[in-house]
Amino acid sequence: MQKTIDKFFEVCRAGAFIKNPSEAHRALRSIDGYSKITSKEIRDLAGDTNLNEPREAFDLLLQLVFVALADMRQSSVNEKKLSNLLREVLGPIGWYLTNLETNDSDKGTKKYKVYVSKSIISLLEKNKKPEVVYEHKVPIKVIREEMIEDCLNLESVCEYLKKNLKAVFITKNEDQALSALKLRDSRPENGDRYTRANIALYEQPVFFRRGHSSMKFIRKHS
């Protein structure tokens, strides 16, 4: 596990978390011995580092994921201890991939536009405020387990995440439908968990913020 911690500080000093100090803070605080570290201390590690391209942060974070997976393969204890770190690191990676899809790559690893279900859009069109749940189309637990098993080099890590890492807002009712099917943290062997729960995603990511978005708000940022 020490290799992951060493790599974490290496990518921090290189500027990988410049746009995501909160995620870095939560990632490291989950590790024994680092519970009192502050966001400022993590930001300060980068000093005056300036990354030339948004892609550089993405590449650094991929390297951290790769090292964490290798440590997780060593023991179930490592997997448990590093699972929260992996979750937090996957957030900025997923946002970068979504930003590429929406031609907002200048945002780098910063959360910007997100996927939402069609039910959310339908409620907003009726001027209603939906109760929403933030989750991943493929649960993080599944992503972690499959990457530990199958992603044995950096290229396979990148390709797997491009295919499977997608953060989504769904309605509370849709989340309950997943729970009723026992699919909140798993996916069916054959098929798609969203299809099973009758959840349809809106065609493209939108600028959505929990609690205060409207269709006017979304269209303004389209």
N, C-alpha and C positions, 0 to 999 in steps of 0.2 A: 504493500500500500504506500510505502514511502516514495516509490517512483512516481505515483500519481501526485502526491503532495509536492514533490520537487518540480514536477512538470507544471503544476498549477502556478507556482510562484514564478516559474520561467516565463510562462505565457502572460502572466500579469505584468511582469517587468517589460515584456515586449509590446504591451499595449493592447492585448486582446480584449480586455474588459473595459476599455475607455468609455464606451457607450453603455456598459452594463454593470456598473459597480454594485448595484443591489443584488443582482444574480450571483456575482462573484462572492459577495458577502455571505449570502445564504448558503452557497455551496461550501465554503470553507468552514462556516460555523457548525456544520453538521459533523465535522471531523473532531474526534477527541483531541483536546489540547488547544483548540482554536475557537472555542465558543465565545471568547470575549473580544475577538478581533473586530475592528470597526470598518465601515465602508471607506472612511477617509484613509485609513492605513493601507487598504487595498489600492485605492486610487493613487496614493503617493508612491506606490511601487513602480508605477509607470513613469513617474517624473514628468519630463517634458517630451516624452515619446510621441511622435506623430507618424501614424501609419500612412503610407503613400496611397494605398487603395483599400476600399472596404473589404475586398477579397482577402486581404492579409489577415484580418481578425478571424475570418471564417476558417482559413487554413490553420491558424494557431489553435483554435478551439477544436478542430477535427483531430489534431495531434494529441490534445489533452484527452479527448474521448478514447482514442486508440490506446493510449497508455493506461487509462482507467479500466478499460475492458480486459487488458492483459493482466492487471492486478486482480480483477474480479475472478478471472479464471483460476487463480491460485487457491482460493478457498471461498466457501459460502460466507464466512465471517467478513472477508473483504467485500464481497458483493453487497452484503447488508449495509456495511459502513459507508460504502461509496455510492449507494443508490441515490441518495439525495443530491450528492454532488453532481452525478450524471444528469439528473433531472434538470437542475439549474443550468448546467452548461448547454443542454439541448435546446433550451429556450431561445437564446440568441442565434443559435445555428438555424433553427426553424424560421425565425423572423427574417434572417438573411435570405433564405431560400424563397420565402414568400415575396420579399422585396424584389428579388430577381424576376419573379413571375409577373409582377405588376409594374415593372420598369421603374422601380423606386430604389434601385441598388445603391444610390447615393446615401440612403439611410443606413447602409451597412447592416449591423446586427441589432439595430434599434427596432423595437416593436412599433409597427405602423399600421398597415392594413392587415385584416384577419379574415379567415373564413367564418361564415355564419350559416346557420340553417335557414332554409326557405321559410320556416315557421316564424323566425324572428323578423324577417323582412315583411312577411304578411301582417304581423302584429303592428309593426312600425307604420305600415301603409294605412292602418286603421287608427293611427295616432294613439296606440297603446304602448305602454312600457313593458316589455317582456321580462319575466324573471329568467335569468340566464345562468348557465354553468359553463365554465371554461375547462376544456378537456382536450384530448388528442384523438384523432380519428382511429389511429392504432394506439392503444394504451401504452404509456411509457414502460410499464412492467413488461409488456410483450416485446417492445422494442429492445429493452435491456436484455432480456433472455435470448432473443433471436440473434442479437449482435454478438453476445458472448459466444454463442454456438457457431455462428457462420462468418462473422467479419474478422478475418485473420490478417488483413493488411489494410493500409490506410485507404486505398482505392475502394475496397469493398465497403468500408465504413461510410465513405462519401456517397457511394451509389445507393446503399441501403437507405440512408437518411433522405436522400433526394426522393426516393420512391415512397417512403413510409411516414416521414415526420411531418405532421400537419396539425397545427393547433387550431381549435375550433370552438366557437360559442354555439351552444345548443340551448333550447329552452329547458326549464326545470322538468316539464312533463316528458320531454324526450329523454332526459337523463333518467327519469324514473322508469321509462320503458326499457332502457338498457339494463337497469338493475333488475327489473322483473324477468328479463331473459338471462340473467346472470352473465351479462356481457360488459359490465363496467370496467373490469380489469383483464378481460380476455377477448379473444375473437374466435369465431367458429372455424373449424378446420377447413371447411369448404364454404366460401361465401364471405360476405361483408357484414360486419355487425350493424352498420347503419341501415343496410338494406333490410336486415332482419327486424329492426326496430322501426322501420318506416320513416327514417330520417333522411331528408334530402338536403343537400347543400346548395346554397345560392351559387350561381354560375361562376362568380369571381370574388376574390377577397375585397372587402370594403373597409372604410375607415369607421370602425365601430368602437364605441367606448361604453362600458357597462354603466347603466343607470341614467345616462343623459344623451344618448343618441336618438336621432330622428331621421326620417328619410331626407329631410332638408339638409341635415348635418352630413349625412352620407354622400348625397349628391354634390355638396359643396366641395368635397375632397375626392371626387371621382376623377 
